[in-house]
């Protein structure tokens, strides 16, 4: 009984500490959200006014979305590139991971080692060759080029390969006895069993693509093709004296990431649990 009470007391302390830490991490976002609803004269008042005296709920966001800078176009560009890249990257990484884990052929381990070695090469080291290649094949300044840049991920292949390796070989052998080939086994058996892992990688891939700044900066020149990270930077330069507008733009930019994580957090937890019990 005493041990149980001691454990409960420690849990209470840990819960309080974790709650206080989460509040500290959330304070910058809360300040950004509140500031996006303020009039400009109240942004830097001291002490900080967490509840604005004068709410400016509509005007700031109206200026961001329908003002001189067309945020709706940039939003659509980011959604198109982010969703398409995520779907294509999940498909390619899952197929590669299944091939490296369940299809035995000569030099399979060596080829996988080569794939892992490419992960050690910094992305900045291959920007110039990629730039020259894209200019020569006509993919420069296009969303298709951005999508192809993120369509293959060494990390995604490695991550999903570990989950595919955790599948019992009996499932594969039973399907082969029934006459199924590897494409049918992949789509009907293997992929559904690792769906939480694929969903976890999809969330990560979408976040990485949505926040990608370097590739759109290098490979996109047309203003109407820009994605949100570049658009927010240009909007900040244009509205540098109006921090309430900048905060409204920042909130608008990160809102889809919050929504995606809230919707997909169950899949992330399932993916972590699947990784803990695989094999």
HELIX and SHEET records of a PDB file:
HELIX    1   1 UNK A    2  UNK A   35  1                                  34    
HELIX    2   2 UNK A   40  UNK A   42  5                                   3    
HELIX    3   3 UNK A   57  UNK A   66  1                                  10    
HELIX    4   4 UNK A   71  UNK A  102  1                                  32    
HELIX    5   5 UNK A  108  UNK A  119  1                                  12    
HELIX    6   6 UNK A  123  UNK A  126  5                                   4    
HELIX    7   7 UNK A  127  UNK A  137  1                                  11    
HELIX    8   8 UNK A  143  UNK A  149  1                                   7    
HELIX    9   9 UNK A  154  UNK A  165  1                                  12    
HELIX   10  10 UNK A  169  UNK A  177  1                                   9    
HELIX   11  11 UNK A  182  UNK A  185  1                                   4    
HELIX   12  12 UNK A  186  UNK A  190  3                                   5    
HELIX   13  13 UNK A  191  UNK A  193  1                                   3    
HELIX   14  14 UNK A  195  UNK A  210  1                                  16    
HELIX   15  15 UNK A  214  UNK A  219  1                                   6    
HELIX   16  16 UNK A  223  UNK A  225  5                                   3    
HELIX   17  17 UNK A  228  UNK A  238  1                                  11    
HELIX   18  18 UNK A  243  UNK A  277  1                                  35    
END                                                                             
